[in-house]
Amino acid sequence: MQQPDGLPAEIDLSRPSAARVYDYFLGGAHNFDIDRQLAEQIATMTPNLAATMRAGREFLRRAVRALLDAGTDQFLDIGSGIPTVGNVHEVAQAANPKARVIYVDIDPVAVAHSRELLAGNEATGVIHADLRDPERILAEARKLGLLDFDRPLGILLAGVVHFVPDTDRPGDVLATLRAAAAPGSHLVISHSTFEDQPQEMLDAQRLSARTATEITLRSRAEITGYFGDWTILEPGVVHMELWRPDSPSEVTAEGQRFGAFGGVARNDRPAG
Ligand SMILES: C[S@@+](CC[C@H](N)C(=O)[O-])C[C@H]1O[C@@H](n2cnc3c(N)ncnc32)[C@H](O)[C@@H]1O
């Protein structure tokens, strides 16, 4: 496909990108025809997927607030996506102006827009990297010098681990990240599932095969396993809408049908 003027060659317009489709569903402007076509096809198959993406964003916001309440002031947000309203640094710095956030994404559009948005915000950084290479993410994060790995950290993996196929050993990726985090750190995960889902949702998720990053749907037990031996906080690994809703009225009848589980765990390993 011809690359329109002004677009860096690394932006692949021959197929939709998960980050850009997600941006479209959230009402963002950083997407192209090829992304919108896939998004529209998904929307006609199931209205639930758009709601899932919004519910995912809300889950992330509530989880970040919970971490801030627990005293966390530094975050590593992997698979952070294209910046939209209510980004992690906005939620975090509204509560604690000194909070530091490093964003990591594999998508060049997400990285370019994050850099643009964060120019001048000294407490934030952006890394272009692949979750499947956690050692590199940790090394780059250390190089930026923004996070103190000897203190509690919030590791955010919202809507991203399902892009790591079993052959790329997501369990090992998670173990590497957990091992780098000091006692008192938290891990936030939301992950697509096949459990309790109608067929149309499963069919719509399957369309991700058209993007560079296909989704692997997993069971609640598999997703729970990614927290390792960390203590899973109440209410557990649950449908995202059910994770500490701001008010009971926010929980809709479709809450079980949003196709993804969310959970938060804390590293209670003794120091030393
Ligand atoms: C569904 S979006 C989630 C965005 C954000 N975390 C949120 O919850 O609102 C998933 C993001 O993960 C990114 N992604 C997919 N595979 C990745 C990988 N292997 N490494 C890093 N990022 C990845 C995509 O580019 C996309 O921006």
PDBQT file of the ligand as one rigid body, heavy atoms in Angstrom, charges set to zero:
ROOT
HETATM    1  C1  LIG A 301      -6.279  -2.784  23.836  1.00  0.00    +0.000 C 
HETATM    2  S1  LIG A 301      -4.941  -1.652  23.846  1.00  0.00    +0.000 S 
HETATM    3  C2  LIG A 301      -4.878  -1.246  25.572  1.00  0.00    +0.000 C 
HETATM    4  C3  LIG A 301      -4.448   0.166  25.860  1.00  0.00    +0.000 C 
HETATM    5  C4  LIG A 301      -4.395   0.569  27.345  1.00  0.00    +0.000 C 
HETATM    6  N1  LIG A 301      -3.535  -0.305  28.124  1.00  0.00    +0.000 N 
HETATM    7  C5  LIG A 301      -5.763   0.574  27.959  1.00  0.00    +0.000 C 
HETATM    8  O1  LIG A 301      -6.081  -0.367  28.722  1.00  0.00    +0.000 OA
HETATM    9  O2  LIG A 301      -6.541   1.471  27.708  1.00  0.00    +0.000 OA
HETATM   10  C6  LIG A 301      -3.577  -2.759  23.674  1.00  0.00    +0.000 C 
HETATM   11  C7  LIG A 301      -2.229  -2.112  23.399  1.00  0.00    +0.000 C 
HETATM   12  O3  LIG A 301      -1.200  -3.115  23.511  1.00  0.00    +0.000 OA
HETATM   13  C8  LIG A 301      -0.247  -2.906  22.502  1.00  0.00    +0.000 C 
HETATM   14  N2  LIG A 301       0.491  -4.162  22.272  1.00  0.00    +0.000 N 
HETATM   15  C9  LIG A 301       0.065  -5.278  21.630  1.00  0.00    +0.000 A 
HETATM   16  N3  LIG A 301       1.023  -6.222  21.661  1.00  0.00    +0.000 NA
HETATM   17  C10 LIG A 301       2.078  -5.682  22.345  1.00  0.00    +0.000 A 
HETATM   18  C11 LIG A 301       3.371  -6.173  22.713  1.00  0.00    +0.000 A 
HETATM   19  N4  LIG A 301       3.753  -7.408  22.367  1.00  0.00    +0.000 N 
HETATM   20  N5  LIG A 301       4.190  -5.357  23.405  1.00  0.00    +0.000 NA
HETATM   21  C12 LIG A 301       3.806  -4.097  23.751  1.00  0.00    +0.000 A 
HETATM   22  N6  LIG A 301       2.598  -3.580  23.427  1.00  0.00    +0.000 NA
HETATM   23  C13 LIG A 301       1.737  -4.361  22.741  1.00  0.00    +0.000 A 
HETATM   24  C14 LIG A 301      -1.059  -2.443  21.302  1.00  0.00    +0.000 C 
HETATM   25  O4  LIG A 301      -0.237  -1.737  20.385  1.00  0.00    +0.000 OA
HETATM   26  C15 LIG A 301      -2.099  -1.552  21.965  1.00  0.00    +0.000 C 
HETATM   27  O5  LIG A 301      -1.654  -0.226  22.050  1.00  0.00    +0.000 OA
ENDROOT
TORSDOF 0
